[in-house]
Amino acid sequence: MKTAARDLPRPAFAAADFAELVKARLSFLTLATAMAGFALGVDGPWSYLLLSAAMAGTALSAAGAAALNQWWERGYDALMKRTRSRPLPAGRMASSDALLIGVVLSVCGVACLALFVNGLSAALAAATIFFYIFVYTPLKRITPFNTIVGAVPGALPPLIGWTAARGSINAEGLTLFAILFLWQMPHFLAIAWLYRGDYAQAGFRMLSEGDEDGLVTGRQAVIYALALLAVSLLPSVFFGYSAVYFYGALVLGGGFVALAGRFACSGGSVPAARALFLGSIAYLPLLLGLMVLAR
């Protein structure tokens, strides 16, 4: 039997609410992609002090952006079944506290990168926060293309890690950005389909809007998965990654395309959408891990 949140000791309850406010799991994924970017960007001996500063700044920035996003959307979260139990809509945390946490974490994250890493990494972190909060978040209620816009800040963390290690951006770093950008599209298309009722209830306009049988959503997922497959092979073609990486990326990308195709042909099947979502979660760490090992 699960313990109700109200029955938890206050410190544990507060810690759980804080973790949910900063979207700890999503922030961890952001940190993992930034670390992969750092590992791929290193050209020479590793500086673990630099790595630590880069990861600390990225983690703080990601956590701050997540808190600010929940502060902004607290009223809409209360309308959705999957988010109404979050600390703000549930009334377990004051909105002023969440705003303060978000601002402090964001400022500290960017400052950490500026002071201990470099200005370019700090600028990318600031751009990530700005686009996520002030562009993507309001667009969610204006246009279905908000997901494409939101994929930009979602793809910047690996570049933060890359620039922390390299100090500049080149074609290889931009390829890493493109991989993260394209990966997000099938991932979020699957989420949009799985929770389309919730999103409609809150007035969020998703790419699945008006798609009764999932055919349009599925086709878009296939297109982006195919583009991702092609882009994921570029490191072997242009940047000297091994044949092991090439064939590994081919297999992973082919599997991802197959999952997207299955969803596209399923007539809006929830199990097919969930399989695409779970497959996307498995795909990204496997590909990034393969990239790091191959390089």
Secondary structure, 3 states (H helix, E strand, C coil): CCCCHHHCCHHHHHHHHHHHHCCHHHHHHHHHHHHHHHHHHCCCCCCHHHHHHHHHHHHHHHHHHHHHHHHHCHHHHCCCCCCCCCCCCCCCCCHHHHHHHHHHHHHHHHHHHHHHCCHHHHHHHHHHHHHHHHHHHHHCCCCCCHHHHHHHHHHCHHHHHHHHHHCCCCHHHHHHHHHHHHHHHHHHHHHHHHCHHHHHHHCCCCCCCCCCCCHHHHHHHHHHHHHHHHHHCHHHHHCCCCHHHHHHHHHHHHHHHHHHHHHHCCCCCHHHHHHHHHHHHHHHHHHHHHHHHHC
